[in-house]
Amino acid sequence: MPDKLIEKVRNNEKYKTLKARRNSFAWALTITMLVVYYGYIALIAFNKPFLSQKLGSGVTTIGIPIGMAVIVFTILITGLYVRRANKEFDALTRDILKETGQ
């Protein structure tokens, strides 16, 4: 990419908006995921009696559905990011490309 084009994109207000929105959204999701994941790990480390409670009369403990919920949560926030990227971030990227002549 030529240096003039790079500067043109960097100075574009929509690029600044895209960068700010994308970064803040990504950081929010990252922090949320870290809290959920490390919260589960902290439960494993510090509250084994809670996680070892049996559900019903079977052998499944409460830790299994909580662990599965962490996995499902990861899938959901990935889908949330993809949905927002496809709608908002891609539209801003197209506008930037139009405005910079690409």
Wavefront OBJ file of the C-alpha trace (Angstrom):
o trace
v 0.000 0.000 0.000
v 1.446 3.397 -0.921
v 2.286 5.753 1.940
v -0.181 8.400 0.710
v -3.029 5.899 0.826
v -2.052 4.775 4.315
v -2.098 8.373 5.528
v -5.415 8.985 3.790
v -6.961 6.024 5.591
v -5.429 6.916 8.966
v -6.775 10.462 8.736
v -10.262 9.314 7.765
v -12.784 9.981 10.562
v -14.649 6.753 9.812
v -11.410 4.803 10.228
v -10.877 6.408 13.626
v -14.455 5.547 14.554
v -14.048 1.971 13.328
v -10.812 1.526 15.223
v -12.232 2.945 18.464
v -15.485 0.963 18.336
v -13.813 -2.278 17.354
v -11.128 -1.986 20.014
v -13.524 -1.060 22.818
v -15.909 -3.874 21.877
v -13.106 -6.404 21.606
v -11.671 -5.369 24.971
v -15.091 -5.576 26.619
v -15.591 -9.096 25.285
v -12.059 -10.082 26.250
v -12.465 -8.868 29.820
v -15.865 -10.548 30.088
v -14.449 -13.844 28.855
v -11.486 -13.642 31.212
v -13.791 -13.013 34.171
v -15.990 -15.975 33.238
v -13.102 -18.346 32.537
v -10.954 -17.397 35.508
v -14.041 -17.275 37.710
v -14.646 -20.911 36.842
v -10.999 -21.761 37.479
v -11.186 -19.922 40.817
v -14.245 -21.994 41.729
v -12.298 -25.139 40.936
v -9.358 -23.952 43.025
v -11.160 -22.480 46.017
v -14.638 -24.008 46.252
v -14.405 -27.679 45.375
v -17.230 -28.625 47.773
v -19.652 -26.428 45.816
v -18.635 -27.895 42.456
v -18.698 -31.461 43.758
v -22.370 -31.331 44.757
v -24.261 -34.020 42.899
v -27.174 -33.144 40.668
v -29.993 -35.521 41.484
v -29.211 -39.142 42.226
v -26.689 -39.596 39.410
v -22.954 -39.076 39.270
v -23.002 -35.679 37.552
v -21.829 -32.809 39.707
v -22.725 -29.142 39.458
v -19.260 -28.426 38.020
v -20.087 -30.174 34.734
v -22.963 -27.889 33.650
v -21.040 -24.826 34.826
v -18.042 -25.915 32.723
v -20.332 -26.514 29.753
v -21.843 -23.066 30.302
v -18.357 -21.536 30.033
v -17.906 -23.262 26.655
v -21.351 -22.169 25.430
v -20.652 -18.620 26.638
v -17.463 -18.579 24.568
v -19.409 -19.610 21.473
v -22.072 -16.974 22.152
v -19.676 -14.064 22.531
v -17.811 -15.192 19.418
v -21.127 -15.110 17.550
v -21.868 -11.698 19.034
v -18.552 -10.347 17.774
v -19.045 -11.853 14.304
v -22.568 -10.433 14.085
v -21.428 -6.944 15.007
v -18.397 -7.180 12.730
v -20.558 -8.228 9.791
v -23.102 -5.460 10.345
v -21.252 -2.461 11.707
v -17.518 -2.940 11.201
v -17.758 -4.232 7.632
v -20.059 -1.338 6.676
v -17.569 1.170 8.057
v -14.745 -0.606 6.224
v -16.672 -0.372 2.924
v -17.294 3.349 3.517
v -13.605 3.913 4.234
v -12.622 2.102 1.051
v -15.083 4.175 -0.990
v -13.867 7.429 0.507
v -10.196 6.614 -0.016
v -10.737 5.550 -3.608
v -10.148 1.816 -3.243
l 1 2 3 4 5 6 7 8 9 10 11 12 13 14 15 16 17 18 19 20 21 22 23 24 25 26 27 28 29 30 31 32 33 34 35 36 37 38 39 40 41 42 43 44 45 46 47 48 49 50 51 52 53 54 55 56 57 58 59 60 61 62 63 64 65 66 67 68 69 70 71 72 73 74 75 76 77 78 79 80 81 82 83 84 85 86 87 88 89 90 91 92 93 94 95 96 97 98 99 100 101 102
